[in-house]
Amino acid sequence: MRRSTTCVTLAASLVLAGGAAVAVPQSPDSPARTVAARAAAPERPVTHGAQDVCNYTIQRPTLRVGSAGNAVRQAQCYLNNSMTGRKLAEDGNFGSVTNAATRRFQQCAGITVDGTIGAQTWSFLVFWANSWRNVC
């Protein structure tokens, strides 16, 4: 029990200090193993903050022709960073050009092609825009 407590304390101290903790407890079921694994694991990329390639908004409403605002700008930015070719104006107006780009993106990503940016399309846009590759 003492060894497990020491590992937890060590892991917690290193995490609070900003370091990586590496601990090998005796029991695979030990709580210290879980704490140490979490402490040593790298953080996941942030998709709605400083690490995101586009930062107009964190809102993800359903968008279609006629939609306007920062969520459309966010989608236009994601489309620009997901595909090669002509870049969209990030003007916040979901018109025929944004609709065509959305349909092209959906086709390339292998998802439902309907020109509407709903939950599935948002998910794929976030992934591809923040990827080092283009979807097409």
Accessible surface in RSA format (square Angstrom, percent):
REM  Atomic radii and reference values for relative SASA: ProtOr
REM  Chains: A
REM  Algorithm: Lee & Richards
REM  Probe-radius: 1.40
REM  Slices: 20
REM RES _ NUM      All-atoms   Total-Side   Main-Chain    Non-polar    All polar
REM                ABS   REL    ABS   REL    ABS   REL    ABS   REL    ABS   REL
RES MET A   1   191.86  99.4 144.04  95.3  47.82 113.8 124.76 106.1  67.10  88.9
RES ARG A   2   202.66  85.1 192.72  98.2   9.94  23.7  75.62 103.4 127.04  77.0
RES ARG A   3   141.46  59.4 133.31  68.0   8.15  19.4  42.81  58.5  98.65  59.8
RES SER A   4    25.68  21.7  23.56  31.4   2.12   4.9  17.45  37.2   8.23  11.5
RES THR A   5    71.78  51.1  68.05  69.0   3.73   8.9  62.03  83.3   9.75  14.7
RES THR A   6    78.16  55.6  73.34  74.4   4.82  11.5  64.30  86.4  13.86  21.0
RES CYS A   7    15.56  11.8  15.19  16.9   0.37   0.9   0.35   0.9  15.21  16.4
RES VAL A   8    49.61  32.6  49.61  44.9   0.00   0.0  49.61  43.1   0.00   0.0
RES THR A   9    80.89  57.5  76.54  77.6   4.35  10.4  63.94  85.9  16.96  25.6
RES LEU A  10    83.98  46.8  80.46  57.6   3.52   8.8  83.62  58.7   0.36   1.0
RES ALA A  11     0.20   0.2   0.00   0.0   0.20   0.5   0.20   0.3   0.00   0.0
RES ALA A  12    42.39  39.0  37.35  57.6   5.03  11.5  42.35  59.6   0.04   0.1
RES SER A  13    56.62  47.8  47.08  62.8   9.54  22.0  38.83  82.7  17.80  24.9
RES LEU A  14    58.07  32.3  57.98  41.5   0.09   0.2  58.07  40.8   0.00   0.0
RES VAL A  15    73.22  48.2  60.43  54.7  12.79  30.8  61.71  53.6  11.51  31.2
RES LEU A  16   158.29  88.2 123.96  88.7  34.33  86.3 127.18  89.3  31.11  83.7
RES ALA A  17    86.23  79.3  43.37  66.9  42.85  97.5  56.37  79.4  29.85  79.1
RES GLY A  18    69.44  85.6   0.00   N/A  69.44  85.6  35.43  97.2  34.01  76.2
RES GLY A  19    35.09  43.3   0.00   N/A  35.09  43.3  27.14  74.5   7.95  17.8
RES ALA A  20    74.41  68.4  49.10  75.8  25.31  57.6  51.27  72.2  23.15  61.3
RES ALA A  21     0.43   0.4   0.43   0.7   0.00   0.0   0.43   0.6   0.00   0.0
RES VAL A  22   118.44  77.9  96.31  87.2  22.13  53.3  98.12  85.3  20.31  55.1
RES ALA A  23    21.81  20.0   1.31   2.0  20.50  46.6   6.98   9.8  14.83  39.3
RES VAL A  24   116.33  76.5 103.97  94.1  12.36  29.8 105.07  91.3  11.26  30.5
RES PRO A  25    12.36   9.0   4.29   3.9   8.07  29.3   4.29   3.5   8.07  50.2
RES GLN A  26   137.79  77.0 106.94  78.2  30.84  73.4  48.18 102.6  89.61  68.0
RES SER A  27    51.20  43.3  46.76  62.4   4.44  10.2  37.03  78.8  14.18  19.9
RES PRO A  28    97.69  71.2  83.33  76.0  14.36  52.2  84.15  69.5  13.54  84.1
RES ASP A  29   132.33  92.7 103.34 102.9  28.99  68.5  37.80  89.0  94.54  94.3
RES SER A  30    10.86   9.2   5.52   7.4   5.34  12.3  10.06  21.4   0.80   1.1
RES PRO A  31    95.88  69.9  88.83  81.0   7.05  25.6  95.53  78.9   0.35   2.2
RES ALA A  32     0.07   0.1   0.00   0.0   0.07   0.2   0.00   0.0   0.07   0.2
RES ARG A  33   121.80  51.1 120.92  61.6   0.87   2.1  18.13  24.8 103.66  62.8
RES THR A  34    62.14  44.2  57.29  58.1   4.85  11.6  34.54  46.4  27.60  41.7
RES VAL A  35    48.33  31.8  46.40  42.0   1.93   4.6  47.67  41.4   0.66   1.8
RES ALA A  36     4.11   3.8   3.46   5.3   0.65   1.5   3.63   5.1   0.48   1.3
RES ALA A  37    60.14  55.3  46.38  71.6  13.77  31.3  56.19  79.1   3.95  10.5
RES ARG A  38   178.99  75.2 160.02  81.6  18.97  45.2  63.71  87.1 115.28  69.9
RES ALA A  39    20.08  18.5   0.73   1.1  19.35  44.0   6.64   9.3  13.44  35.6
RES ALA A  40    48.48  44.6  26.97  41.6  21.52  48.9  27.09  38.2  21.39  56.7
RES ALA A  41    56.48  51.9  39.70  61.3  16.77  38.2  45.26  63.7  11.22  29.7
RES PRO A  42   122.56  89.3  99.23  90.5  23.33  84.8 110.74  91.4  11.82  73.5
RES GLU A  43   165.20  94.8 135.41 102.4  29.80  70.9  59.78 115.6 105.43  86.1
RES ARG A  44   211.01  88.6 195.31  99.6  15.70  37.4  69.74  95.3 141.27  85.6
RES PRO A  45   114.21  83.2  92.63  84.4  21.58  78.5 102.16  84.3  12.05  74.9
RES VAL A  46    74.59  49.1  66.33  60.1   8.26  19.9  71.05  61.7   3.54   9.6
RES THR A  47    51.65  36.7  48.41  49.1   3.23   7.7  32.09  43.1  19.56  29.6
RES HIS A  48    84.61  46.2  64.09  44.5  20.52  52.5  42.79  44.1  41.83  48.7
RES GLY A  49    22.39  27.6   0.00   N/A  22.39  27.6  22.39  61.5   0.00   0.0
RES ALA A  50   101.19  93.0  60.42  93.2  40.77  92.7  70.02  98.6  31.17  82.6
RES GLN A  51   126.88  70.9 102.16  74.7  24.71  58.8  20.52  43.7 106.36  80.7
RES ASP A  52     6.64   4.7   0.95   0.9   5.69  13.5   0.03   0.1   6.61   6.6
RES VAL A  53    70.52  46.4  40.79  36.9  29.73  71.6  48.99  42.6  21.53  58.4
RES CYS A  54     3.27   2.5   0.00   0.0   3.27   7.7   2.55   6.5   0.72   0.8
RES ASN A  55    96.85  66.8  60.55  58.5  36.30  87.4  35.60  85.7  61.25  59.2
RES TYR A  56    87.47  40.8  66.31  37.7  21.16  55.1  45.73  34.4  41.74  51.5
RES THR A  57    30.95  22.0  15.61  15.8  15.35  36.6  17.85  24.0  13.10  19.8
RES ILE A  58   109.18  62.1  97.16  72.4  12.02  29.0  97.16  70.0  12.02  32.6
RES GLN A  59   111.77  62.5 109.41  80.0   2.37   5.6  35.50  75.6  76.27  57.8
RES ARG A  60    63.76  26.8  34.53  17.6  29.23  69.6  35.27  48.2  28.48  17.3
RES PRO A  61    58.60  42.7  46.33  42.2  12.27  44.6  57.44  47.4   1.16   7.2
RES THR A  62    70.74  50.3  51.03  51.7  19.71  47.0  21.88  29.4  48.86  73.9
RES LEU A  63     6.99   3.9   6.99   5.0   0.00   0.0   6.99   4.9   0.00   0.0
RES ARG A  64   127.84  53.7 127.84  65.2   0.00   0.0  51.03  69.7  76.81  46.6
RES VAL A  65    89.49  58.9  71.42  64.7  18.07  43.5  71.42  62.1  18.07  49.0
RES GLY A  66    67.29  83.0   0.00   N/A  67.29  83.0  39.32 107.9  27.97  62.6
RES SER A  67    28.31  23.9  15.27  20.4  13.04  30.0  14.95  31.8  13.36  18.7
RES ALA A  68    71.97  66.2  40.33  62.2  31.63  72.0  40.57  57.1  31.40  83.2
RES GLY A  69    29.61  36.5   0.00   N/A  29.61  36.5  27.83  76.4   1.78   4.0
RES ASN A  70    78.29  54.0  71.20  68.8   7.09  17.1   9.04  21.8  69.25  66.9
RES ALA A  71    13.29  12.2   9.99  15.4   3.30   7.5   9.99  14.1   3.30   8.7
RES VAL A  72     0.12   0.1   0.12   0.1   0.00   0.0   0.12   0.1   0.00   0.0
RES ARG A  73    73.76  31.0  73.76  37.6   0.00   0.0   5.68   7.8  68.07  41.3
RES GLN A  74     0.31   0.2   0.31   0.2   0.00   0.0   0.00   0.0   0.31   0.2
RES ALA A  75     0.00   0.0   0.00   0.0   0.00   0.0   0.00   0.0   0.00   0.0
RES GLN A  76     1.97   1.1   1.97   1.4   0.00   0.0   0.00   0.0   1.97   1.5
RES CYS A  77    10.56   8.0  10.56  11.8   0.00   0.0   0.00   0.0  10.56  11.4
RES TYR A  78     0.00   0.0   0.00   0.0   0.00   0.0   0.00   0.0   0.00   0.0
RES LEU A  79     2.14   1.2   0.43   0.3   1.70   4.3   1.01   0.7   1.13   3.0
RES ASN A  80    16.60  11.4  12.45  12.0   4.15  10.0   9.36  22.5   7.24   7.0
RES ASN A  81    55.19  38.1  42.80  41.4  12.39  29.8   6.67  16.0  48.52  46.9
RES SER A  82     0.00   0.0   0.00   0.0   0.00   0.0   0.00   0.0   0.00   0.0
RES MET A  83    11.83   6.1   8.91   5.9   2.92   7.0   8.91   7.6   2.92   3.9
RES THR A  84    72.50  51.6  67.02  67.9   5.48  13.1  54.20  72.8  18.30  27.7
RES GLY A  85    54.37  67.0   0.00   N/A  54.37  67.0  35.84  98.3  18.53  41.5
RES ARG A  86   199.47  83.8 161.24  82.2  38.23  91.0  82.04 112.1 117.43  71.2
RES LYS A  87   118.22  57.7  99.10  60.8  19.12  45.5  84.10  75.7  34.12  36.3
RES LEU A  88    18.51  10.3   9.83   7.0   8.68  21.8  11.61   8.2   6.90  18.6
RES ALA A  89    73.19  67.3  51.49  79.5  21.69  49.4  62.90  88.6  10.29  27.3
RES GLU A  90    60.07  34.5  37.91  28.7  22.16  52.8  14.12  27.3  45.95  37.5
RES ASP A  91    70.18  49.2  54.47  54.2  15.71  37.2  31.68  74.6  38.50  38.4
RES GLY A  92     1.70   2.1   0.00   N/A   1.70   2.1   0.95   2.6   0.75   1.7
RES ASN A  93    87.09  60.1  82.40  79.6   4.69  11.3  24.56  59.1  62.53  60.4
RES PHE A  94     4.51   2.3   0.00   0.0   4.51  11.7   0.40   0.2   4.11  11.8
RES GLY A  95    30.36  37.4   0.00   N/A  30.36  37.4  29.77  81.7   0.59   1.3
RES SER A  96    88.54  74.8  75.16 100.3  13.38  30.8  49.93 106.3  38.60  54.1
RES VAL A  97    73.63  48.4  68.93  62.4   4.69  11.3  72.07  62.6   1.55   4.2
RES THR A  98     4.68   3.3   4.36   4.4   0.31   0.7   0.00   0.0   4.68   7.1
RES ASN A  99    31.94  22.0  31.94  30.9   0.00   0.0   0.00   0.0  31.94  30.9
RES ALA A 100    59.91  55.1  51.26  79.1   8.65  19.7  55.09  77.6   4.81  12.8
RES ALA A 101    15.50  14.3  10.04  15.5   5.45  12.4  14.93  21.0   0.57   1.5
RES THR A 102     0.00   0.0   0.00   0.0   0.00   0.0   0.00   0.0   0.00   0.0
RES ARG A 103    97.53  41.0  96.50  49.2   1.03   2.5  33.51  45.8  64.03  38.8
RES ARG A 104   100.35  42.1  92.18  47.0   8.17  19.4  53.84  73.6  46.51  28.2
RES PHE A 105     0.00   0.0   0.00   0.0   0.00   0.0   0.00   0.0   0.00   0.0
RES GLN A 106     0.65   0.4   0.65   0.5   0.00   0.0   0.00   0.0   0.65   0.5
RES GLN A 107   124.06  69.4 114.10  83.4   9.95  23.7  38.60  82.2  85.45  64.8
RES CYS A 108    48.46  36.7  16.06  17.9  32.40  76.1   9.90  25.1  38.56  41.6
RES ALA A 109    19.74  18.1   0.00   0.0  19.74  44.9   3.80   5.4  15.94  42.2
RES GLY A 110    68.86  84.9   0.00   N/A  68.86  84.9  35.77  98.2  33.10  74.1
RES ILE A 111    16.84   9.6   3.59   2.7  13.25  31.9  10.03   7.2   6.82  18.5
RES THR A 112    93.40  66.4  79.87  81.0  13.54  32.3  57.39  77.1  36.01  54.4
RES VAL A 113    62.70  41.3  37.70  34.1  25.00  60.2  37.70  32.8  25.00  67.8
RES ASP A 114    68.88  48.2  55.08  54.8  13.80  32.6  27.53  64.8  41.35  41.2
RES GLY A 115     2.71   3.3   0.00   N/A   2.71   3.3   1.23   3.4   1.48   3.3
RES THR A 116    31.46  22.4  29.35  29.8   2.12   5.0  12.78  17.2  18.68  28.2
RES ILE A 117     0.00   0.0   0.00   0.0   0.00   0.0   0.00   0.0   0.00   0.0
RES GLY A 118    17.60  21.7   0.00   N/A  17.60  21.7  15.93  43.7   1.67   3.7
RES ALA A 119    90.92  83.6  69.02 106.5  21.90  49.8  76.03 107.1  14.89  39.4
RES GLN A 120    94.92  53.1  84.09  61.5  10.83  25.8  38.59  82.1  56.33  42.7
RES THR A 121     6.38   4.5   6.03   6.1   0.34   0.8   0.00   0.0   6.38   9.6
RES TRP A 122     6.98   2.8   6.98   3.4   0.00   0.0   6.98   3.7   0.00   0.0
RES SER A 123    69.45  58.7  56.01  74.7  13.45  31.0  29.76  63.4  39.69  55.6
RES PHE A 124    67.07  33.6  65.53  40.6   1.54   4.0  67.07  40.7   0.00   0.0
RES LEU A 125     0.00   0.0   0.00   0.0   0.00   0.0   0.00   0.0   0.00   0.0
RES VAL A 126    20.75  13.7  20.63  18.7   0.11   0.3  20.63  17.9   0.11   0.3
RES PHE A 127   125.09  62.6 115.77  71.7   9.33  24.3 122.88  74.5   2.22   6.4
RES TRP A 128    34.68  13.9  34.68  16.8   0.00   0.0  30.49  16.3   4.19   6.8
RES ALA A 129     5.65   5.2   0.00   0.0   5.65  12.8   0.00   0.0   5.65  15.0
RES ASN A 130    57.72  39.8  22.87  22.1  34.85  83.9  25.71  61.9  32.01  30.9
RES SER A 131    31.32  26.5   8.89  11.9  22.43  51.7  10.29  21.9  21.03  29.5
RES TRP A 132   231.06  92.7 190.94  92.4  40.12  94.2 174.19  92.9  56.87  92.3
RES ARG A 133   124.19  52.1 116.76  59.5   7.43  17.7  33.70  46.1  90.50  54.8
RES ASN A 134    70.90  48.9  49.12  47.5  21.78  52.4   6.54  15.7  64.36  62.2
RES VAL A 135    24.48  16.1   3.86   3.5  20.62  49.7   4.41   3.8  20.07  54.4
RES CYS A 136    42.94  32.5  20.51  22.9  22.43  52.7  42.94 108.8   0.00   0.0
END  Absolute sums over single chains surface
CHAIN  1 A     8383.0       6501.9       1881.1       4868.1       3514.9
END  Absolute sums over all chains
TOTAL          8383.0       6501.9       1881.1       4868.1       3514.9
